[in-house]
């Protein structure tokens, strides 16, 4: 069964850090496209960043560039989103997504993904 299970969401103060984890099962991470998305209250879901795992190329939206980092541990089948210098506007439910694809660049459109995690809440507040 293809599955993604997220964890790591929490309440954190502005300027703090948090690492989200996404456990993958039922498919090989070595040849996947991975995406992280978020949905804030009252807003549409937006892409945060993505990675093509075979060559580790990544893409991030400007709002999180240089603060967020996507990484994977192939042996553990884990996907991570390291979030630093968190801001209140980063508050959202965060989702990981995956698809097996030979697309050249990592996929930024959520419609490209066929497997999603359940989401984990990140709240940035003092």
Residue pairs with C-beta under 8 A, 6 or more apart in sequence:
1 25
1 26
2 25
2 26
2 27
2 115
3 24
3 25
3 26
3 115
4 22
4 23
4 24
4 25
4 79
4 96
4 97
4 98
4 115
4 116
4 117
5 22
5 23
5 25
5 117
5 118
6 20
6 21
6 22
6 23
6 94
6 95
6 96
6 117
6 118
6 119
6 120
7 20
7 21
7 22
7 23
7 120
8 18
8 19
8 20
8 21
8 120
9 18
9 20
9 93
9 94
9 120
9 121
9 122
10 18
10 122
10 123
11 123
11 124
11 125
12 18
12 86
12 122
12 123
12 124
13 86
13 124
13 125
13 126
14 86
14 87
14 88
14 124
14 125
14 126
15 85
15 86
16 86
16 124
17 82
17 83
17 84
17 85
17 86
18 83
18 86
18 122
19 80
19 81
19 82
19 83
20 36
20 80
20 81
20 83
20 94
20 96
20 120
20 122
21 78
21 79
21 80
22 34
22 78
22 79
22 80
22 81
22 96
22 117
23 77
23 78
23 79
24 32
24 77
24 78
24 79
24 98
25 77
27 98
27 100
27 115
28 100
29 53
29 72
29 74
29 77
29 79
29 98
30 53
30 54
30 74
31 53
31 54
31 100
31 102
32 53
32 98
32 99
32 100
32 101
33 50
33 51
33 52
33 53
33 98
33 99
33 100
33 101
33 103
33 106
33 107
33 112
33 113
34 50
34 51
34 53
34 70
34 72
34 79
34 96
34 97
34 98
34 106
35 47
35 48
35 49
35 50
35 51
35 96
35 97
35 98
35 106
35 107
35 108
35 110
35 112
35 113
36 47
36 48
36 49
36 50
36 68
36 70
36 81
36 94
36 95
36 96
36 97
37 45
37 46
37 47
37 48
37 94
37 95
37 96
37 97
37 110
38 45
38 46
38 48
38 90
38 92
38 93
38 94
38 95
38 122
39 45
39 46
39 92
39 93
39 95
39 119
40 89
40 91
40 92
41 91
41 92
43 92
45 95
45 110
46 61
47 61
47 108
47 109
47 110
48 60
48 61
48 64
48 68
48 81
48 94
49 58
49 59
49 60
49 61
49 64
49 68
49 70
49 81
50 58
50 59
50 70
50 106
50 107
50 108
51 57
51 58
51 59
51 70
51 72
51 106
52 103
52 104
52 105
52 106
52 107
53 72
53 74
57 105
57 106
58 69
58 70
58 106
59 105
59 106
59 108
60 68
60 70
63 89
64 83
64 90
67 83
67 84
67 85
67 86
68 81
68 82
68 83
68 84
69 80
69 81
69 82
69 84
70 79
70 80
70 81
70 82
71 79
71 80
71 82
72 78
72 79
72 80
73 80
79 96
79 98
81 94
81 96
83 90
83 122
86 122
86 124
87 124
88 124
88 125
89 124
90 122
90 124
91 122
91 123
91 124
91 125
92 121
92 122
93 119
93 120
93 121
93 122
94 119
94 120
94 121
94 122
95 116
95 117
95 118
95 119
95 120
96 116
96 117
97 110
97 113
97 115
97 116
97 117
98 113
98 114
98 115
99 107
99 112
99 113
99 114
99 115
101 107
101 112
103 112
107 113
